[in-house]
Amino acid sequence: MSSTLSFEVFPPNTQVGANKLFKTLKELQQLQPDFISVTCSNNRQTIEETTLKVADYIHNELKVPTIAHLPAVYLNQAQLDGLVKQLDAIGINQILALRGDILPELPPEKDFHYASDLIDYVKKEAPHFHISGACYPEVHPESLSRVEDIKNLKKKVSVGCEQLITQLFFDNELFYHFQEACYLADIKVPILAGIMPIVNRNQALRLIKTTQTKLPRKFLAILEKYEHDPVALKEAGLAYAIDQIVDLTTQDVAGIHLYTMNNAEVAKHICHNTKNVLHGQVKAG
């Protein structure tokens, strides 16, 4: 069974970043991904100018299937209706429904408290939309237990979520345990494995500071040994991500979703080194 390959990009905050992103997207197009997803900001005033603008370019200019991320807690019903209509108008019928991080300085809206609320609403209003959802191999940080987390995930699927994409992880065994828990709970939708290659020290430090993901001994050893050797750290970080992907595809994972951090070189390197593992679906650029 072949695995899909997809990429995630984020809309930048500056014009320089925007120019770089559009160059990056042209390079990612050459890798023939199954889709590219575009993240959203919690700033609800800018989803149209950021997420939708980038998604429109990917879908209509580059002709690559596109998924737009939408944050439930920062959209009211009227805003969501408008976004769904705009996406429909530009030919994009795929979204990734998220709850969204709740920011202390930005009060949430009241119409959709959870991703499952947004999924339920969109499926009733626009049943032709294909909806993906996020999942956490290591349990959602706000869940009380794995059981509660799986119950919430099952609810997402029951109201119309057709595909799950994991948060990044560095221990494949955690993914396999999670996959088995989903199977036992009768969650049968495809689960794509989210992989983030760590290629520099600042990225690694941010990861350690902001995420609760488990960092295996092998991964920590790379960070410790090559902390002050940028070239070696990048090489080792890419090798680690490739090793994860090879292992996952050997176990017939439904797909690999690469968190590119808008870096085409990283994506190209990984594609070049896994193209045969991914059954020739991707042609290295």
Buried (B, 14 or more C-beta within 10 A) or exposed (E): EEBBBBBBBBBBEEEEEBEBBBEBBBBBBBBBBBBBBBBBBBEBEBBBEBBBBBBBBBBEEBEBBBBBBBBBBBBBEEBBBBBBEBBEEBEBBBBBBBBBEEEEEEEBBEBBEBBBBBBBBBBEEBEEBEBBBBBBBBBBEEBEEBEEBBEBBBBBBEBBBBBBBBBBBBBBEBBBBBBEBBEEBEBEBBBBBBBBBBBBBEBBEEBEEEBEBEBBEEBEEBBEEBEEEEEEBBBBBBBBBBEBBBBBBEEEBBBBBBBBBBBBBBBBBBBBBBBEBBEEBBEBB
